[in-house]
Amino acid sequence: MFGFLKKTKVAKELDRLIAEIDMNMQNNYKDAARATFREFEELYTALAESGELNENQKSMYSAKLSAYREKLKAYSHKDQKPYWTSK
């Protein structure tokens, strides 16, 4: 019983981080999105290595991790050109 509750709590924390990444990306908060992604990646790695995620969870969160990694590759303010030079 306690293992089930623990996994539910773990999944909720990963889902919270995913929601935060999405919110930051929607609001164009690039630095915050990247910071939250790093937090998500670290937590996922730790949970996967410790065996706290089942195979379905590993597969689902691994796919999300890969998708965010691709989206955030060039997602930063330093790659953004000033609006006055974009003509």
C-alpha positions as CSV (number, residue, x, y, z in Angstrom):
1,M,0.0,0.0,0.0
2,F,2.7,2.5,0.9
3,G,4.6,1.8,-2.3
4,F,1.5,2.7,-4.3
5,L,1.1,6.0,-2.4
6,K,4.8,6.7,-2.9
7,K,4.6,6.2,-6.7
8,T,1.6,8.3,-6.9
9,K,3.4,11.1,-5.1
10,V,6.4,10.7,-7.3
11,A,4.3,10.9,-10.5
12,K,2.5,14.0,-9.2
13,E,5.9,15.7,-8.7
14,L,7.0,14.9,-12.2
15,D,3.6,16.0,-13.6
16,R,3.9,19.3,-11.6
17,L,7.3,20.0,-13.2
18,I,5.9,19.2,-16.7
19,A,3.1,21.6,-16.1
20,E,5.5,24.3,-14.9
21,I,7.7,23.8,-18.0
22,D,4.7,24.1,-20.3
23,M,3.5,27.2,-18.4
24,N,7.0,28.8,-18.7
25,M,7.2,28.0,-22.4
26,Q,3.7,29.5,-23.1
27,N,4.7,32.7,-21.3
28,N,8.1,32.8,-23.1
29,Y,9.9,32.5,-19.8
30,K,12.9,30.8,-21.4
31,D,15.3,30.8,-18.5
32,A,12.7,29.5,-16.1
33,A,11.6,26.8,-18.6
34,R,15.2,25.6,-19.0
35,A,15.8,25.6,-15.2
36,T,12.6,23.6,-14.6
37,F,13.6,21.2,-17.3
38,R,16.9,20.6,-15.6
39,E,15.0,19.9,-12.4
40,F,12.7,17.5,-14.2
41,E,15.6,15.7,-15.8
42,E,17.5,15.3,-12.5
43,L,14.4,14.1,-10.7
44,Y,13.5,11.6,-13.4
45,T,17.0,10.2,-13.6
46,A,17.2,9.8,-9.8
47,L,13.8,8.1,-9.6
48,A,14.5,5.8,-12.6
49,E,17.8,4.7,-11.2
50,S,16.4,4.1,-7.7
51,G,13.6,2.0,-9.1
52,E,10.8,4.2,-7.9
53,L,9.2,4.4,-11.4
54,N,7.5,1.4,-13.0
55,E,8.2,0.6,-16.7
56,N,5.2,2.4,-18.0
57,Q,6.1,5.6,-16.0
58,K,9.7,5.3,-17.2
59,S,8.6,5.1,-20.8
60,M,6.1,7.9,-20.6
61,Y,8.4,10.3,-18.7
62,S,11.4,9.4,-20.9
63,A,9.4,10.3,-24.0
64,K,8.5,13.7,-22.4
65,L,12.1,14.3,-21.4
66,S,13.3,13.6,-25.0
67,A,10.6,15.9,-26.5
68,Y,11.5,18.8,-24.1
69,R,15.2,18.3,-24.7
70,E,14.6,18.7,-28.5
71,K,12.3,21.7,-28.0
72,L,14.6,23.5,-25.6
73,K,17.8,22.9,-27.6
74,A,17.9,26.5,-29.0
75,Y,15.4,27.9,-26.6
76,S,17.1,30.8,-24.9
77,H,17.2,34.6,-24.9
78,K,20.8,34.7,-26.2
79,D,19.6,33.1,-29.5
80,Q,16.9,35.8,-29.9
81,K,17.5,38.7,-32.2
82,P,16.3,42.2,-31.0
83,Y,13.0,43.2,-32.6
84,W,14.7,46.3,-34.2
85,T,17.1,44.1,-36.2
86,S,14.7,41.5,-37.5
87,K,13.8,43.3,-40.7
